[in-house]
Amino acid sequence: MRPSVLRRTALAASAAALALLATACGGSSDGGDKGGDDKTAQADKTASAAPAAAKALTAAELEKAALAQADVKSGKVTTKVPAQDDIAQDKVKADGEACAPLAYVQTGSYVGKPAATVKRSWVGDAKKPAAGASAEDTMMAALDRAKVVETLASYEDGGAEQAMKDLKAAAQKCAGGCSFTVGGTKTKDLKVVTTQAPDGADEALALTLTVDAEEGIKAPVKAVVVRKGATLAYFPAVNLASAATGKDFDFPTEIVQAQLAKLG
């Protein structure tokens, strides 16, 4: 096993790095010089028919809504995320403002300025090696499981919708690659591909990012972001075996569905 690769992938996993900048959105209105009363009446009617903006959840409400061990059928949920998995947004430095949302998602952070956040981590169950497997194959089997650092973030005044808009724009603008730095370690994304997003959310986005890892390995990192009302759930995922070999891995969609069920 290549020691340098394992060091790199361990760092990636601990930060959930290798899977969005927004403020509240506003509106505008146009005036006219004729038929002002009719237009005002129509505007009032439209406003009254529009659905009320979703309420931002408090930290306590997010904590109650966040994943717990009882919510998942496999893997392990950690409710107290260790410091190395709790990357502050201001510690992430993207090479280019347009791509910053992608950097925040990969490092287990969030986009924009949420009113409240909570975090969870989830690690899939270890796979059993085949009978008679070599020591290296046994180690790779142990590493072949996804790790996700989830961030639940609630936003006020349309901030959740704006964060999704900014993330989608970043995925398009930075499809050809981008890079970012955390704690002196630079990560380079070679490409960003939008994939099939899960159902059940008001909005959803799924991404596969190809990371330039050590020794020429192109490692996949995946991320899913879903919106329910004024709350976003960020799910960046890495797989240690994939990071070491460059092989693809399956994103654990079951935890996204479990989280959406709790958000209602």
N, C-alpha and C positions, 0 to 999 in steps of 0.2 A: 504494500500500500504506500502511495506517495505521501510522505509526511507533510510536505508543503500544501498539498491539496486538502488534506484533512484539517490542517490548521485554518485554511481559508474557509472551508465549508462549515467548520464549527463556529467561526466568527459570523458567517452569514446566517446560520441558524439561530444563534443567540440573539441577534439583532432583528431577525426576520427580514433581513435585507436582501437581496437578490430575489414578486407578486404583485394635494390636489389644490392651490392658493385661492381662497375665495372670501368675499365679504357679502353682506346681505345685498340682494338684488332690489332694484327700485323700479319705478314705472314712470310713464309720461302720459300726457294728455294733450289733445289738440283742441284749439278753439276755432270758432267760425264767426262770420259776421252776419249770417242769416239763420233764422230758425233756432235761435239760442235756447228758447224755452223747451222746444221739442227735443233738442239734443241733450239738454240737462235731464229731462224726464227719462229719456232712453238710457242715459248713463246711470241714473239712480236705479232704474229697473235692472240693468245689467249687474250693477254692484250688489244689489240685494239678492240676485240669483246666484252669484258666484259663491263657491264654497269657502268657508272660513279657513284662514291659514292654520296649518297644523301647529299645535302647541309644542314648544320645546320641552323635553323632559328634564327634570332636575337630576342631579347626580344620584340622589337616593332612588329615583324612579329608574334610572339607567341600571343601577346596581341590581335592582330587583328583576329587570328585564334581561340582563346579560346571561350568557350560557352558564349552566351549572352541570355537574357530573350527571345528574339524573336526566338531563335533557338529551344526552347522546347515547347511542347504542354501542359505540366503540371508542377507543382512545381514552386519553386522560385530559380532563379540564383542570387548569390551574387558575384559581381565582385571585391569588396574590402573585402578580407577575414580577419576576426578579428585575432588579435595576437594569441589567444588561439588555433586557427586552423592552424596556420603557424608554424609548428614544424621544427626547423633546424635539419639537419641530425646529427650534432655532439651532439645533446641533447638526441639522442636515443642510448642506450647502450644495445646491445644484449648479451645474455649469450652464446657466441659461434660465431665465425666469420662466419661459414657456414650458420647460420640462420639469419644473419644481414639483408639481402635483404628483408625477410618477415617482419621484424620489421619496416624497413623504409616504406614499402608500407602501413602497418596498421596505422601508425601514420601520414599519409598524406605527407610523405617526398618523396624522390626519390633515385634511385640507381646510384652509380658511381659519376662522376663529369661532369654534363651537362654544356654546354656553356651558356645556358640561361634557365630560368624557369618563369612560371606565374601560378597563382592559381585561382581557382573558387570554390564556394561551391554551392550545390544544395540540397534543402529539398523538399520532396514530399508533396502533398496536404494532409491536415488533413482529416481523415475519420469521417463521422457522426456516432454517436452511435445509436444503435437500439432504437426504441421507448420504453420508460419505463425503460431504462437501469439504473443500479445503479450508484452511484457516482464513484465507482472504475472502472466499465466498461466504463463509460464516459471518465475517465482519460486515460484508456488504449487505447481507440479509438483515442484520441488526440495524444498519443505517437506512434501509429502504423503507422509510415511513415519513409521512409529511408532518411538518410542524407549521402551525399557524399562530400568529400573535394577532388577536382580534382587538380592534378598537371600536367601541360604540360611541358615537358623538351626536349630540343634539344641538340644533341650531335655531336661532331666532330670525324672524323677518325674512324668510326665504333663503337663508344661508345654505340650507341643505341642497336645495335645487341648484343654487349657484355653484356649489362645490362639485356636484355631478357634472354640470356644464363645463367647468374648468378642467375636470379630469378627462372628459371626452375630447375636449379640444387638445389637451396635452398628448393624448394617445394618437391623435391624427398628426399633430405638428412634429412629434418626436418619433414617428414610426421608424425612421431610419437610424435611431440610436440617440443616446444621451449619456451623461455621466454625472455622478454626485460623490460627495465626500462626507464621511461621518467619522469623527475622532481620528483624523489623519489617514484613514483608509479610503482609497478611491475605488468606486465600482463603476464599470462601464457597461451600459446596455448596448448591445449591437443592433438590436431591432425590437420593436414592440408590435404585437399582433393582437387585434381584438378578436375574441372567440365567443362561443355560444354562452350567453349569460343565463343564470337560473331563473325560473319562473317564480311568481308569488310576490314580487316587490312592486312598488310604484315606479321605480326605475332600477336598472341593474346594468352593470358593466363587468365584463370578464376580460382579462388580459393575460397573455403569455409574453414574458420578456426574456430575451436570450442574453445572458451575462457573459462577458469575457472573463472567464476564470483563469487560474494559473495553468501553466504548461499547455496552453493552446486549447483548453477545454471550453466548449460553449455550453454553459449550464442553463437549463430552463428555470425560471422563477414564475410563479403564477399569482394572480391577484383577482379577487372578486370584490366589488363594492356594490352594496344594495341600499336603496332608500325606502324607508317606510315613514311617510309623513315628514316630520322635521328631524328624523333620526337617520344617520348613515351608519352602516356597519361595514368596516374595512377588514378584509381577510387576505393578507399577503401570505403566501405559502412557499416553503422550500422543502426540498427532500435531499438529505445528506448524500445518499447514494447517487442521485441524479447530478448533484453538484460535483461529485468526484468523477463521474463517468460521462456526463453530458446527455445521458438517456432521458427520455420523457418520463413524466409521472402523472398520475391521475389526481386532479384536484378533489379534495374531500367535500363534495357538494352537500353531504348530509348535515354538516355543521351549519351551513348557510340556511338550509331549510329549517333546522331546529331553531336557529336564531330568529328567522322570520316568523315562525309560529309563536314565539314568545312576544314579539313586537306587536302581534295582532293584525 
